[in-house]
Amino acid sequence: MVRHRNKLISAAAVIAAATLTLSACGGSSSSGEATASPSASETTAANAVPAALIGMQVEGVEGESWPSAPFGALRLWDNGTAWSQIELKKGEFKWDNLDHAVANAEAKGMTDILQVLGTTPTWAASKVSEGEYPPIPGAASAPKDLADWDAWVTAVVTKYKGRITAYEIWNEANLKMFFNGKPEKLAEMTKRAYDIIKSIDPEAKVIAASPALRLKSAVDRFFPTYLAELAKAGWPVDALSIHTYPDANGDPAARGALIEAVQQIITAAGAPATLELWDTELNYGLAGLGLPKQDITGAKAAGFIVRTYIDDLRYGIARSYWYIWTQTPKEWLGIQAYPGAEAEQGFFALDNWVTGASYDGCTENGNAVTCNFSKAGAKWIVAWAETGTAQYTAPEGTQLVCDPLANCTETAAGTGITLTEVPVRVYLQQ
């Protein structure tokens, strides 16, 4: 599963494996970019980038909150929808938040919903301690009786069959505040959940427990053993999961290094080449490991979001879920995606530049990255400097160059362009 960034990489395997749901071609109402309106037959090509590549978590989705920014897959986390927040007493379920979240998503036309199955209620916990997340005693422990886990999985999958389309076993299981049990136990829970889910809803996908990649020692302590146990069980998952938050001063290039490192671990474990890899949570600039939070704003924020999802195509990540669209700014987030924020415009740019288009590969020339897309007879290039700046010559047919905030400049072929870490779209003559 290792992908090398300096090669042209086809995304056909990733794209074919994902559900094809295309969003509109345009973008925000303030966009100054040229758009096209291809026919239905042109937008359903087998190699079109699926909307599900672009996932998101939504603050308040259990109420009536919903982003105006387009995205194609929803992950439920921090919405009061975990096991510890639903089965408050054995056999007694408080479904309100999950019911409302699913109903709200369906009302907005969302058909791809990922539910995180963990964490453990206090009454079922094998170990009760402080400092766990969510702040419910025992939430980070494995259940003392796996029959209780089986009953929970059975209940949630039976209730939401055909509505929740994927189940992630656990969130950031290599961090003790989220899971303080052994990876062998979690692998057993994964296998048991897989068997139950597939027996009730065979179309639902099972996603492995995610490790957070920022702290290498925690990855090494948990992830290889967890993968080895999954291998012994015959790989009872449809996708592996990672969280790629880089260090606070990290950028998309740093995220790419994390992906390549974890892909080496996955390859060493002998994971099937057909097994998808999902990045179920990410952002940039978050404080940690001795570094303060970094505020990433303006075109840079929108540009990092665009690069993140195009990098998914480059590295072979089937989908990523942005953490998190919020109703108001949150002090801990490096990139803020809320109504009217520049970062939110990054999702409109993705909808215009990437979703539904054919991805025709990326190349690197020194520090310059150029990625090729086409749709309905139109061709364009998305280009940026991996770090710092890079020089780039506008290719034959160039007409217009736009940034993710829809600031556009008429540009002729042969013009020298100084690329930065903010990607630009180079429109070519049809």
Disulfide bonds with the S-S distance in Angstrom:
Cys362-Cys371 1.98
Cys402-Cys408 2.02
